[in-house]
Amino acid sequence: MKCISAKKQAQLKVEKELTALLYEKQGGLCADCKCALGWGSAKHEIKHRSQGGDPIDEANTILLCLVCHGARHGQNLIREG
């Protein structure tokens, strides 16, 4: 089992708290299609890290369902049910 550094643990805690905050702020709905977010959700950075975006900035992140997140990244996923 690999140990996680204290710095990485702190980062994961902040990201988990941000995800919970976004979930509450968005009412548990996908920011794009407004479907209910369940186990299948992804935190999406509006301005990506490679472009200088901050992955833990609330103003730079939204929660998307997996279909909408895939669409934002050029994937064509099919929603079932």
Distance bins in CASP14 RR format, pairs under 12 A and 6 or more apart:
PFRMAT RR
TARGET T0000
AUTHOR 0000-0000-0000
RMODE 2
METHOD distances of the structure
MODEL  1
2 8 0 0 0 0 0 1 0 0 0 0 0
3 9 0 0 0 0 1 0 0 0 0 0 0
4 10 0 0 0 0 1 0 0 0 0 0 0
4 11 0 0 0 0 1 0 0 0 0 0 0
4 12 1 0 0 1 0 0 0 0 0 0 0
4 13 0 0 0 0 0 1 0 0 0 0 0
5 11 0 0 0 0 1 0 0 0 0 0 0
5 12 0 0 0 0 0 1 0 0 0 0 0
6 12 0 0 0 0 0 1 0 0 0 0 0
6 13 0 0 0 0 0 1 0 0 0 0 0
7 13 0 0 0 0 0 1 0 0 0 0 0
7 14 0 0 0 0 0 1 0 0 0 0 0
8 14 0 0 0 0 0 1 0 0 0 0 0
8 15 0 0 0 0 0 1 0 0 0 0 0
9 15 0 0 0 0 0 1 0 0 0 0 0
9 16 0 0 0 0 0 1 0 0 0 0 0
10 16 0 0 0 0 0 1 0 0 0 0 0
10 17 0 0 0 0 0 1 0 0 0 0 0
10 56 0 0 0 0 0 1 0 0 0 0 0
11 17 0 0 0 0 0 1 0 0 0 0 0
11 18 0 0 0 0 0 1 0 0 0 0 0
11 54 0 0 0 0 0 1 0 0 0 0 0
11 55 0 0 0 0 1 0 0 0 0 0 0
11 56 1 0 0 1 0 0 0 0 0 0 0
12 18 0 0 0 0 0 1 0 0 0 0 0
12 19 0 0 0 0 0 1 0 0 0 0 0
12 55 0 0 0 0 0 1 0 0 0 0 0
12 56 0 0 0 0 0 1 0 0 0 0 0
13 19 0 0 0 0 0 1 0 0 0 0 0
13 20 0 0 0 0 0 1 0 0 0 0 0
13 56 0 0 0 0 0 1 0 0 0 0 0
14 20 0 0 0 0 0 1 0 0 0 0 0
14 21 0 0 0 0 0 1 0 0 0 0 0
14 43 0 0 0 0 0 1 0 0 0 0 0
14 54 0 0 0 0 0 1 0 0 0 0 0
14 55 0 0 0 0 1 0 0 0 0 0 0
14 56 1 0 1 0 0 0 0 0 0 0 0
14 57 0 0 0 0 0 1 0 0 0 0 0
14 58 0 0 0 0 0 1 0 0 0 0 0
14 61 0 0 0 0 0 1 0 0 0 0 0
15 21 0 0 0 0 0 1 0 0 0 0 0
15 22 0 0 0 0 0 1 0 0 0 0 0
15 43 1 0 0 1 0 0 0 0 0 0 0
15 45 0 0 0 0 0 1 0 0 0 0 0
15 54 0 0 0 0 0 1 0 0 0 0 0
15 55 1 0 0 1 0 0 0 0 0 0 0
15 56 1 0 0 1 0 0 0 0 0 0 0
15 57 0 0 0 0 0 1 0 0 0 0 0
15 58 0 0 0 0 0 1 0 0 0 0 0
15 61 0 0 0 0 1 0 0 0 0 0 0
16 22 0 0 0 0 0 1 0 0 0 0 0
16 23 0 0 0 0 0 1 0 0 0 0 0
16 43 0 0 0 0 1 0 0 0 0 0 0
16 56 0 0 0 0 0 1 0 0 0 0 0
17 23 0 0 0 0 0 1 0 0 0 0 0
17 24 0 0 0 0 0 1 0 0 0 0 0
17 43 0 0 0 0 0 1 0 0 0 0 0
17 56 0 0 0 0 1 0 0 0 0 0 0
17 58 0 0 0 0 0 1 0 0 0 0 0
17 61 0 0 0 0 0 1 0 0 0 0 0
18 24 0 0 0 0 0 1 0 0 0 0 0
18 25 0 0 0 0 0 1 0 0 0 0 0
18 43 1 0 0 1 0 0 0 0 0 0 0
18 44 0 0 0 0 0 1 0 0 0 0 0
18 45 0 0 0 0 0 1 0 0 0 0 0
18 54 0 0 0 0 0 1 0 0 0 0 0
18 55 0 0 0 0 1 0 0 0 0 0 0
18 56 1 0 1 0 0 0 0 0 0 0 0
18 57 0 0 0 0 1 0 0 0 0 0 0
18 58 1 0 0 1 0 0 0 0 0 0 0
18 59 0 0 0 0 0 1 0 0 0 0 0
18 60 0 0 0 0 0 1 0 0 0 0 0
18 61 1 0 0 1 0 0 0 0 0 0 0
18 62 0 0 0 0 0 1 0 0 0 0 0
18 63 0 0 0 0 1 0 0 0 0 0 0
19 25 0 0 0 0 0 1 0 0 0 0 0
19 26 0 0 0 0 0 1 0 0 0 0 0
19 28 0 0 0 0 0 1 0 0 0 0 0
19 37 0 0 0 0 1 0 0 0 0 0 0
19 38 0 0 0 0 0 1 0 0 0 0 0
19 40 0 0 0 0 0 1 0 0 0 0 0
19 41 0 0 0 0 1 0 0 0 0 0 0
19 42 0 0 0 0 1 0 0 0 0 0 0
19 43 1 0 1 0 0 0 0 0 0 0 0
19 44 0 0 0 0 0 1 0 0 0 0 0
19 55 0 0 0 0 0 1 0 0 0 0 0
19 56 0 0 0 0 0 1 0 0 0 0 0
19 58 0 0 0 0 0 1 0 0 0 0 0
19 61 0 0 0 0 1 0 0 0 0 0 0
19 62 0 0 0 0 0 1 0 0 0 0 0
19 63 1 0 0 1 0 0 0 0 0 0 0
19 64 0 0 0 0 0 1 0 0 0 0 0
20 26 0 0 0 0 0 1 0 0 0 0 0
20 27 0 0 0 0 0 1 0 0 0 0 0
20 28 0 0 0 0 0 1 0 0 0 0 0
20 37 0 0 0 0 0 1 0 0 0 0 0
20 41 0 0 0 0 0 1 0 0 0 0 0
20 43 0 0 0 0 0 1 0 0 0 0 0
20 58 0 0 0 0 0 1 0 0 0 0 0
20 63 0 0 0 0 0 1 0 0 0 0 0
21 27 0 0 0 0 0 1 0 0 0 0 0
21 28 0 0 0 0 0 1 0 0 0 0 0
21 43 0 0 0 0 0 1 0 0 0 0 0
21 56 0 0 0 0 0 1 0 0 0 0 0
21 57 0 0 0 0 0 1 0 0 0 0 0
21 58 1 0 0 1 0 0 0 0 0 0 0
21 59 0 0 0 0 0 1 0 0 0 0 0
21 61 0 0 0 0 1 0 0 0 0 0 0
21 62 0 0 0 0 0 1 0 0 0 0 0
21 63 0 0 0 0 1 0 0 0 0 0 0
22 28 0 0 0 0 1 0 0 0 0 0 0
22 29 0 0 0 0 0 1 0 0 0 0 0
22 30 0 0 0 0 0 1 0 0 0 0 0
22 31 0 0 0 0 1 0 0 0 0 0 0
22 37 0 0 0 0 1 0 0 0 0 0 0
22 41 0 0 0 0 1 0 0 0 0 0 0
22 42 0 0 0 0 0 1 0 0 0 0 0
22 43 1 0 0 1 0 0 0 0 0 0 0
22 44 0 0 0 0 1 0 0 0 0 0 0
22 45 0 0 0 0 0 1 0 0 0 0 0
22 46 0 0 0 0 0 1 0 0 0 0 0
22 56 0 0 0 0 0 1 0 0 0 0 0
22 57 0 0 0 0 0 1 0 0 0 0 0
22 58 1 0 0 1 0 0 0 0 0 0 0
22 59 0 0 0 0 0 1 0 0 0 0 0
22 60 0 0 0 0 0 1 0 0 0 0 0
22 61 1 0 0 1 0 0 0 0 0 0 0
22 62 1 0 0 1 0 0 0 0 0 0 0
22 63 1 0 1 0 0 0 0 0 0 0 0
22 64 0 0 0 0 0 1 0 0 0 0 0
23 29 0 0 0 0 1 0 0 0 0 0 0
23 30 0 0 0 0 0 1 0 0 0 0 0
23 31 0 0 0 0 0 1 0 0 0 0 0
23 36 0 0 0 0 0 1 0 0 0 0 0
23 37 1 0 0 1 0 0 0 0 0 0 0
23 38 0 0 0 0 1 0 0 0 0 0 0
23 40 0 0 0 0 0 1 0 0 0 0 0
23 41 1 0 0 1 0 0 0 0 0 0 0
23 42 0 0 0 0 0 1 0 0 0 0 0
23 43 0 0 0 0 1 0 0 0 0 0 0
23 61 0 0 0 0 0 1 0 0 0 0 0
23 62 0 0 0 0 0 1 0 0 0 0 0
23 63 1 0 0 1 0 0 0 0 0 0 0
23 64 0 0 0 0 0 1 0 0 0 0 0
24 37 0 0 0 0 0 1 0 0 0 0 0
24 58 0 0 0 0 0 1 0 0 0 0 0
24 63 0 0 0 0 0 1 0 0 0 0 0
25 31 0 0 0 0 1 0 0 0 0 0 0
25 37 0 0 0 0 0 1 0 0 0 0 0
25 58 1 0 0 1 0 0 0 0 0 0 0
25 59 0 0 0 0 0 1 0 0 0 0 0
25 61 0 0 0 0 0 1 0 0 0 0 0
25 62 0 0 0 0 1 0 0 0 0 0 0
25 63 0 0 0 0 1 0 0 0 0 0 0
26 32 0 0 0 0 0 1 0 0 0 0 0
26 33 0 0 0 0 0 1 0 0 0 0 0
26 34 0 0 0 0 1 0 0 0 0 0 0
26 35 0 0 0 0 0 1 0 0 0 0 0
26 36 0 0 0 0 0 1 0 0 0 0 0
26 37 1 0 0 1 0 0 0 0 0 0 0
26 41 0 0 0 0 1 0 0 0 0 0 0
26 43 0 0 0 0 0 1 0 0 0 0 0
26 44 0 0 0 0 0 1 0 0 0 0 0
26 58 0 0 0 0 0 1 0 0 0 0 0
26 61 0 0 0 0 0 1 0 0 0 0 0
26 62 1 0 0 1 0 0 0 0 0 0 0
26 63 1 0 1 0 0 0 0 0 0 0 0
26 64 0 0 0 0 1 0 0 0 0 0 0
26 65 0 0 0 0 0 1 0 0 0 0 0
27 34 0 0 0 0 1 0 0 0 0 0 0
27 35 0 0 0 0 0 1 0 0 0 0 0
27 36 0 0 0 0 1 0 0 0 0 0 0
27 37 0 0 0 0 1 0 0 0 0 0 0
27 38 0 0 0 0 0 1 0 0 0 0 0
27 41 0 0 0 0 0 1 0 0 0 0 0
27 63 0 0 0 0 1 0 0 0 0 0 0
28 34 0 0 0 0 1 0 0 0 0 0 0
28 35 0 0 0 0 1 0 0 0 0 0 0
28 36 1 0 0 1 0 0 0 0 0 0 0
28 37 1 0 1 0 0 0 0 0 0 0 0
28 38 0 0 0 0 1 0 0 0 0 0 0
28 40 0 0 0 0 0 1 0 0 0 0 0
28 41 0 0 0 0 1 0 0 0 0 0 0
28 62 0 0 0 0 0 1 0 0 0 0 0
28 63 1 0 0 1 0 0 0 0 0 0 0
28 64 0 0 0 0 0 1 0 0 0 0 0
28 65 0 0 0 0 0 1 0 0 0 0 0
29 35 1 0 0 1 0 0 0 0 0 0 0
29 36 1 0 0 1 0 0 0 0 0 0 0
29 37 1 0 0 1 0 0 0 0 0 0 0
29 38 0 0 0 0 0 1 0 0 0 0 0
29 41 0 0 0 0 1 0 0 0 0 0 0
29 62 0 0 0 0 0 1 0 0 0 0 0
29 63 0 0 0 0 1 0 0 0 0 0 0
29 64 0 0 0 0 0 1 0 0 0 0 0
29 65 0 0 0 0 1 0 0 0 0 0 0
29 68 0 0 0 0 0 1 0 0 0 0 0
30 36 1 0 0 1 0 0 0 0 0 0 0
30 37 1 0 1 0 0 0 0 0 0 0 0
30 38 0 0 0 0 1 0 0 0 0 0 0
30 40 0 0 0 0 1 0 0 0 0 0 0
30 41 1 0 0 1 0 0 0 0 0 0 0
30 42 0 0 0 0 1 0 0 0 0 0 0
30 43 0 0 0 0 0 1 0 0 0 0 0
30 44 0 0 0 0 1 0 0 0 0 0 0
30 62 0 0 0 0 1 0 0 0 0 0 0
30 63 1 0 0 1 0 0 0 0 0 0 0
30 64 1 0 1 0 0 0 0 0 0 0 0
30 65 1 0 1 0 0 0 0 0 0 0 0
30 66 0 0 0 0 1 0 0 0 0 0 0
30 67 0 0 0 0 1 0 0 0 0 0 0
30 68 1 0 1 0 0 0 0 0 0 0 0
30 69 0 0 0 0 1 0 0 0 0 0 0
30 70 0 0 0 0 0 1 0 0 0 0 0
30 71 0 0 0 0 0 1 0 0 0 0 0
30 72 0 0 0 0 0 1 0 0 0 0 0
30 79 0 0 0 0 0 1 0 0 0 0 0
31 37 0 0 0 0 1 0 0 0 0 0 0
31 41 0 0 0 0 1 0 0 0 0 0 0
31 42 0 0 0 0 0 1 0 0 0 0 0
31 43 0 0 0 0 0 1 0 0 0 0 0
31 44 1 0 0 1 0 0 0 0 0 0 0
31 46 0 0 0 0 1 0 0 0 0 0 0
31 61 0 0 0 0 1 0 0 0 0 0 0
31 62 1 0 1 0 0 0 0 0 0 0 0
31 63 1 0 0 1 0 0 0 0 0 0 0
31 64 1 0 1 0 0 0 0 0 0 0 0
31 65 0 0 0 0 1 0 0 0 0 0 0
31 68 1 0 0 1 0 0 0 0 0 0 0
31 69 0 0 0 0 1 0 0 0 0 0 0
31 72 0 0 0 0 0 1 0 0 0 0 0
32 41 0 0 0 0 0 1 0 0 0 0 0
32 42 0 0 0 0 0 1 0 0 0 0 0
32 44 0 0 0 0 1 0 0 0 0 0 0
32 46 0 0 0 0 0 1 0 0 0 0 0
32 62 0 0 0 0 1 0 0 0 0 0 0
32 63 0 0 0 0 1 0 0 0 0 0 0
32 64 1 0 1 0 0 0 0 0 0 0 0
32 65 1 0 0 1 0 0 0 0 0 0 0
32 66 0 0 0 0 0 1 0 0 0 0 0
32 67 0 0 0 0 1 0 0 0 0 0 0
32 68 1 0 1 0 0 0 0 0 0 0 0
32 69 0 0 0 0 1 0 0 0 0 0 0
32 70 0 0 0 0 0 1 0 0 0 0 0
32 71 1 0 0 1 0 0 0 0 0 0 0
32 72 1 0 0 1 0 0 0 0 0 0 0
32 79 0 0 0 0 0 1 0 0 0 0 0
33 41 0 0 0 0 0 1 0 0 0 0 0
33 62 0 0 0 0 0 1 0 0 0 0 0
33 63 0 0 0 0 0 1 0 0 0 0 0
33 64 0 0 0 0 1 0 0 0 0 0 0
33 65 1 0 0 1 0 0 0 0 0 0 0
33 66 0 0 0 0 0 1 0 0 0 0 0
33 67 1 0 0 1 0 0 0 0 0 0 0
33 68 1 0 1 0 0 0 0 0 0 0 0
33 69 0 0 0 0 0 1 0 0 0 0 0
33 70 0 0 0 0 0 1 0 0 0 0 0
33 71 0 0 0 0 1 0 0 0 0 0 0
33 72 0 0 0 0 0 1 0 0 0 0 0
33 77 0 0 0 0 0 1 0 0 0 0 0
33 79 0 0 0 0 1 0 0 0 0 0 0
34 63 0 0 0 0 0 1 0 0 0 0 0
34 64 0 0 0 0 0 1 0 0 0 0 0
34 65 0 0 0 0 1 0 0 0 0 0 0
34 68 0 0 0 0 1 0 0 0 0 0 0
35 41 0 0 0 0 1 0 0 0 0 0 0
35 63 0 0 0 0 0 1 0 0 0 0 0
35 64 0 0 0 0 1 0 0 0 0 0 0
35 65 1 0 1 0 0 0 0 0 0 0 0
35 66 0 0 0 0 0 1 0 0 0 0 0
35 67 0 0 0 0 1 0 0 0 0 0 0
35 68 0 0 0 0 1 0 0 0 0 0 0
35 69 0 0 0 0 0 1 0 0 0 0 0
35 79 1 0 0 1 0 0 0 0 0 0 0
35 80 0 0 0 0 0 1 0 0 0 0 0
35 81 0 0 0 0 0 1 0 0 0 0 0
36 63 0 0 0 0 0 1 0 0 0 0 0
36 65 0 0 0 0 1 0 0 0 0 0 0
37 43 0 0 0 0 0 1 0 0 0 0 0
37 44 0 0 0 0 0 1 0 0 0 0 0
37 62 0 0 0 0 0 1 0 0 0 0 0
37 63 1 0 1 0 0 0 0 0 0 0 0
37 64 0 0 0 0 1 0 0 0 0 0 0
37 65 1 0 0 1 0 0 0 0 0 0 0
37 66 0 0 0 0 1 0 0 0 0 0 0
37 67 0 0 0 0 0 1 0 0 0 0 0
37 68 0 0 0 0 0 1 0 0 0 0 0
37 69 0 0 0 0 0 1 0 0 0 0 0
38 63 0 0 0 0 1 0 0 0 0 0 0
38 64 0 0 0 0 0 1 0 0 0 0 0
38 65 0 0 0 0 1 0 0 0 0 0 0
38 66 0 0 0 0 1 0 0 0 0 0 0
39 65 0 0 0 0 0 1 0 0 0 0 0
39 66 0 0 0 0 1 0 0 0 0 0 0
40 63 0 0 0 0 1 0 0 0 0 0 0
40 64 0 0 0 0 1 0 0 0 0 0 0
40 65 1 0 0 1 0 0 0 0 0 0 0
40 66 1 0 1 0 0 0 0 0 0 0 0
40 67 0 0 0 0 1 0 0 0 0 0 0
40 68 0 0 0 0 0 1 0 0 0 0 0
40 69 0 0 0 0 1 0 0 0 0 0 0
40 70 0 0 0 0 0 1 0 0 0 0 0
40 77 0 0 0 0 0 1 0 0 0 0 0
40 79 0 0 0 0 0 1 0 0 0 0 0
41 61 0 0 0 0 0 1 0 0 0 0 0
41 62 0 0 0 0 0 1 0 0 0 0 0
41 63 1 0 1 0 0 0 0 0 0 0 0
41 64 1 0 0 1 0 0 0 0 0 0 0
41 65 1 0 0 1 0 0 0 0 0 0 0
41 66 1 0 0 1 0 0 0 0 0 0 0
41 67 0 0 0 0 0 1 0 0 0 0 0
41 68 0 0 0 0 1 0 0 0 0 0 0
41 69 1 0 0 1 0 0 0 0 0 0 0
41 70 0 0 0 0 0 1 0 0 0 0 0
42 61 0 0 0 0 0 1 0 0 0 0 0
42 62 0 0 0 0 1 0 0 0 0 0 0
42 63 1 0 0 1 0 0 0 0 0 0 0
42 64 1 0 1 0 0 0 0 0 0 0 0
42 65 1 0 0 1 0 0 0 0 0 0 0
42 66 1 0 0 1 0 0 0 0 0 0 0
42 67 0 0 0 0 0 1 0 0 0 0 0
42 68 0 0 0 0 1 0 0 0 0 0 0
42 69 1 0 1 0 0 0 0 0 0 0 0
42 70 0 0 0 0 1 0 0 0 0 0 0
42 71 0 0 0 0 0 1 0 0 0 0 0
42 72 0 0 0 0 1 0 0 0 0 0 0
42 73 0 0 0 0 1 0 0 0 0 0 0
42 75 0 0 0 0 0 1 0 0 0 0 0
42 77 0 0 0 0 0 1 0 0 0 0 0
43 55 1 0 0 1 0 0 0 0 0 0 0
43 56 0 0 0 0 1 0 0 0 0 0 0
43 57 0 0 0 0 0 1 0 0 0 0 0
43 58 0 0 0 0 0 1 0 0 0 0 0
43 60 0 0 0 0 0 1 0 0 0 0 0
43 61 1 0 1 0 0 0 0 0 0 0 0
43 62 1 0 0 1 0 0 0 0 0 0 0
43 63 1 0 1 0 0 0 0 0 0 0 0
43 64 0 0 0 0 1 0 0 0 0 0 0
43 65 0 0 0 0 0 1 0 0 0 0 0
43 66 0 0 0 0 0 1 0 0 0 0 0
43 69 0 0 0 0 1 0 0 0 0 0 0
43 72 0 0 0 0 0 1 0 0 0 0 0
44 53 0 0 0 0 0 1 0 0 0 0 0
44 55 0 0 0 0 1 0 0 0 0 0 0
44 60 0 0 0 0 1 0 0 0 0 0 0
44 61 1 0 0 1 0 0 0 0 0 0 0
44 62 1 0 1 0 0 0 0 0 0 0 0
44 63 1 0 0 1 0 0 0 0 0 0 0
44 64 1 0 1 0 0 0 0 0 0 0 0
44 65 0 0 0 0 0 1 0 0 0 0 0
44 66 0 0 0 0 0 1 0 0 0 0 0
44 68 0 0 0 0 1 0 0 0 0 0 0
44 69 1 0 1 0 0 0 0 0 0 0 0
44 70 0 0 0 0 1 0 0 0 0 0 0
44 71 0 0 0 0 0 1 0 0 0 0 0
44 72 1 0 0 1 0 0 0 0 0 0 0
44 73 0 0 0 0 1 0 0 0 0 0 0
45 51 0 0 0 0 1 0 0 0 0 0 0
45 52 0 0 0 0 1 0 0 0 0 0 0
45 53 1 0 0 1 0 0 0 0 0 0 0
45 54 0 0 0 0 1 0 0 0 0 0 0
45 55 1 0 1 0 0 0 0 0 0 0 0
45 56 0 0 0 0 1 0 0 0 0 0 0
45 57 0 0 0 0 1 0 0 0 0 0 0
45 58 0 0 0 0 0 1 0 0 0 0 0
45 59 0 0 0 0 0 1 0 0 0 0 0
45 60 1 0 1 0 0 0 0 0 0 0 0
45 61 1 0 1 0 0 0 0 0 0 0 0
45 62 0 0 0 0 1 0 0 0 0 0 0
45 63 0 0 0 0 0 1 0 0 0 0 0
45 64 0 0 0 0 0 1 0 0 0 0 0
45 69 0 0 0 0 0 1 0 0 0 0 0
45 72 0 0 0 0 1 0 0 0 0 0 0
45 73 0 0 0 0 0 1 0 0 0 0 0
46 52 0 0 0 0 0 1 0 0 0 0 0
46 53 0 0 0 0 1 0 0 0 0 0 0
46 54 0 0 0 0 0 1 0 0 0 0 0
46 55 0 0 0 0 0 1 0 0 0 0 0
46 57 0 0 0 0 1 0 0 0 0 0 0
46 58 0 0 0 0 0 1 0 0 0 0 0
46 59 0 0 0 0 1 0 0 0 0 0 0
46 60 1 0 1 0 0 0 0 0 0 0 0
46 61 1 0 0 1 0 0 0 0 0 0 0
46 62 1 0 0 1 0 0 0 0 0 0 0
46 63 0 0 0 0 0 1 0 0 0 0 0
46 64 0 0 0 0 0 1 0 0 0 0 0
46 72 0 0 0 0 1 0 0 0 0 0 0
47 53 1 0 1 0 0 0 0 0 0 0 0
47 54 0 0 0 0 1 0 0 0 0 0 0
47 55 0 0 0 0 1 0 0 0 0 0 0
47 57 0 0 0 0 1 0 0 0 0 0 0
47 59 0 0 0 0 1 0 0 0 0 0 0
47 60 1 0 1 0 0 0 0 0 0 0 0
47 61 0 0 0 0 1 0 0 0 0 0 0
47 62 0 0 0 0 0 1 0 0 0 0 0
48 54 0 0 0 0 0 1 0 0 0 0 0
48 55 0 0 0 0 1 0 0 0 0 0 0
48 57 0 0 0 0 0 1 0 0 0 0 0
48 60 0 0 0 0 1 0 0 0 0 0 0
48 61 0 0 0 0 0 1 0 0 0 0 0
48 72 0 0 0 0 0 1 0 0 0 0 0
48 73 0 0 0 0 0 1 0 0 0 0 0
49 55 1 0 1 0 0 0 0 0 0 0 0
49 56 0 0 0 0 0 1 0 0 0 0 0
49 57 0 0 0 0 0 1 0 0 0 0 0
49 60 0 0 0 0 1 0 0 0 0 0 0
49 61 0 0 0 0 0 1 0 0 0 0 0
51 60 0 0 0 0 0 1 0 0 0 0 0
52 60 0 0 0 0 1 0 0 0 0 0 0
53 59 0 0 0 0 0 1 0 0 0 0 0
53 60 1 0 1 0 0 0 0 0 0 0 0
53 61 0 0 0 0 1 0 0 0 0 0 0
54 60 1 0 1 0 0 0 0 0 0 0 0
54 61 0 0 0 0 1 0 0 0 0 0 0
55 61 1 0 0 1 0 0 0 0 0 0 0
55 62 0 0 0 0 0 1 0 0 0 0 0
61 69 0 0 0 0 0 1 0 0 0 0 0
62 68 0 0 0 0 1 0 0 0 0 0 0
62 69 0 0 0 0 1 0 0 0 0 0 0
62 72 0 0 0 0 1 0 0 0 0 0 0
63 69 0 0 0 0 1 0 0 0 0 0 0
63 72 0 0 0 0 0 1 0 0 0 0 0
64 70 1 0 0 1 0 0 0 0 0 0 0
64 71 0 0 0 0 1 0 0 0 0 0 0
64 72 1 0 0 1 0 0 0 0 0 0 0
64 73 0 0 0 0 0 1 0 0 0 0 0
64 75 0 0 0 0 0 1 0 0 0 0 0
64 77 0 0 0 0 0 1 0 0 0 0 0
65 71 0 0 0 0 1 0 0 0 0 0 0
65 72 0 0 0 0 0 1 0 0 0 0 0
65 77 0 0 0 0 1 0 0 0 0 0 0
65 79 1 0 0 1 0 0 0 0 0 0 0
65 80 0 0 0 0 0 1 0 0 0 0 0
66 72 0 0 0 0 0 1 0 0 0 0 0
66 73 0 0 0 0 0 1 0 0 0 0 0
66 75 0 0 0 0 1 0 0 0 0 0 0
66 77 1 0 0 1 0 0 0 0 0 0 0
66 78 0 0 0 0 0 1 0 0 0 0 0
66 79 0 0 0 0 1 0 0 0 0 0 0
66 80 0 0 0 0 0 1 0 0 0 0 0
67 73 0 0 0 0 0 1 0 0 0 0 0
67 74 0 0 0 0 0 1 0 0 0 0 0
67 75 0 0 0 0 1 0 0 0 0 0 0
67 76 0 0 0 0 1 0 0 0 0 0 0
67 77 1 0 1 0 0 0 0 0 0 0 0
67 78 1 0 0 1 0 0 0 0 0 0 0
67 79 1 0 1 0 0 0 0 0 0 0 0
67 80 0 0 0 0 1 0 0 0 0 0 0
67 81 0 0 0 0 0 1 0 0 0 0 0
68 74 0 0 0 0 0 1 0 0 0 0 0
68 75 0 0 0 0 0 1 0 0 0 0 0
68 76 0 0 0 0 0 1 0 0 0 0 0
68 77 0 0 0 0 1 0 0 0 0 0 0
68 79 0 0 0 0 1 0 0 0 0 0 0
69 75 0 0 0 0 1 0 0 0 0 0 0
69 77 0 0 0 0 1 0 0 0 0 0 0
70 76 0 0 0 0 1 0 0 0 0 0 0
70 77 1 0 1 0 0 0 0 0 0 0 0
70 78 0 0 0 0 0 1 0 0 0 0 0
70 79 0 0 0 0 0 1 0 0 0 0 0
71 77 1 0 0 1 0 0 0 0 0 0 0
71 78 0 0 0 0 0 1 0 0 0 0 0
71 79 0 0 0 0 0 1 0 0 0 0 0
END
